[in-house]
Amino acid sequence: MGELKLMKGNEALAEAAIRCGADAYFGYPITPQSEVIEYLSEQNPYERTGMVVLQSSSPGVCLKQEGLAYIAGAEVPCVFADVVRGGPGLGTIQPSQADYFQNTKGGGNGDYRNIVLAPASVQEMADFVPLGFELAFKYRMAVCILSDGAIGQMMEKVVLPEQKARLTEEEIKAKYPWALTGRKRGTQHRVITSLDLDSARMEEHNRHLQRKYDEVTKNEVRYEMIDCDDAEYVFVAYGSSARIAQKSVQLGRAAGLKVGLLRPITLWPYPTQAIRNLIDKGVKGFLSVELSCGQMIEDVLLACNGRAKAEHFGRVGGIIHTPEEVLEAMKKQIIGE
């Protein structure tokens, strides 16, 4: 069993990265995720595991989108965290979920995808780091841990993973034959790049990436359902919004309403079929609860495909909705009370 500690979500993510045997972390101290690089700097992981920590030249996932597109094109395993604050622009330092489009629909150039994991607790901030690395290396792609200022800053008990040793050069060569480990005489020349000026090869590479993304969609959808067995109406929410919506379910059930919660854990690939299965079971409507002006609602609507009502309810500017107002929105917008 791992070590039990009381930590902030950002600290749990950082400690988990050390314990997963990560080679390096590149980041910037910016609210509300400053604790990630601060914790790593304080822990001096180079002395613990050989992990390098470097401050990058610019803050925010926004300014890293070109690099993420390069990573997708070159098929380099990578895990990155986005602890979201409100925007657009400098916006506010308060929690937000308005980076949904940026991470689930792209952000950089080209046809590519990132796996997106959405933690709803400090424990999941830690758990999704080893899961993220597992998926990143399995599919040779970037994995985003999409959190928000509330989850990043809150403190909860967390069971940390056991320390893993970093792979040796020989282990890397055996496990990842595509990796660049230095060419020796008589060995095959390897190139990892996102550039190919031959149109036919570039088309086939893009087709290859899409086949990989289809495999991810088939095998890696994750979600949680709460009180959905007999539900007539369902909240759809992730991260901190899901914690609030879970309380809304309790309040609704106490008032005699058959409401449930679908919590997407992977925002891409999205649990589209789970929503369609709920419609098949008789769910009449869905309320997408977000700390945004309405982004995930588009995926909910695509899943519903006109077969059930779907509406958005959100707060922005750093204001976090209450369970009571979320339930009231369900009554007014979906149930029609």
JOPEGI-V643801 format. One record per pair of residues at least 6 apart in sequence whose C-alpha atoms are under 6 Angstrom apart, sorted by the first residue. I is the first residue (numbers start at 1). J is the second residue. Records with the same first field share a line. If there is no record, write none. Layout:
# JOPEGI-V643801
I = J, J
This chain:
# JOPEGI-V643801
2 = 159, 160, 161, 162
3 = 159, 160
4 = 158, 159
5 = 157, 158
6 = 156, 157
7 = 155, 156
8 = 153, 154, 155
9 = 122, 125, 151, 152, 153
10 = 35, 36, 152
11 = 36
12 = 126
13 = 125, 126
14 = 36
16 = 126
19 = 163, 164
20 = 164
21 = 164, 165, 166
23 = 51
24 = 51, 52, 53
25 = 53
26 = 54, 55, 56
27 = 55, 56
28 = 55, 56, 59
31 = 93
32 = 149
33 = 83
45 = 51
46 = 52
65 = 107, 108
66 = 108
69 = 108
70 = 194
72 = 141
73 = 194
74 = 192, 193, 194
75 = 140, 141
76 = 140, 141
77 = 136, 137, 140, 141, 142
78 = 136, 142
79 = 142, 143, 144
80 = 144
81 = 144, 145
82 = 146, 147
83 = 147, 148, 149
84 = 96, 148, 149
85 = 93, 94, 95, 96
86 = 92, 96
94 = 318
95 = 148, 149, 150, 318
96 = 148, 291
97 = 291, 292
98 = 292
104 = 268
114 = 142, 143
115 = 143, 268
116 = 143, 144, 145, 266, 267, 268
117 = 145, 146, 265, 266
118 = 146, 239, 265
119 = 125, 239
120 = 239, 240
122 = 156
123 = 158
132 = 143
136 = 142, 143
196 = 202
217 = 269
221 = 266, 269, 271
222 = 265, 266
223 = 263, 264, 265
224 = 262, 263
225 = 261, 262
226 = 260, 261
227 = 260
228 = 260
231 = 258, 259, 260
232 = 258, 283, 284
233 = 259, 283, 284, 285, 286
234 = 259, 260, 261, 286
235 = 261, 286, 287
236 = 261, 262, 263, 287, 288
237 = 263, 289
238 = 263, 264
244 = 323
247 = 323
248 = 323, 327
249 = 259, 260
272 = 303
284 = 308
285 = 308, 309, 310, 334
286 = 310
287 = 310, 311, 312
288 = 297, 312
289 = 313, 314
290 = 314
291 = 314, 315, 316
292 = 314, 316
293 = 314
297 = 312
331 = 337
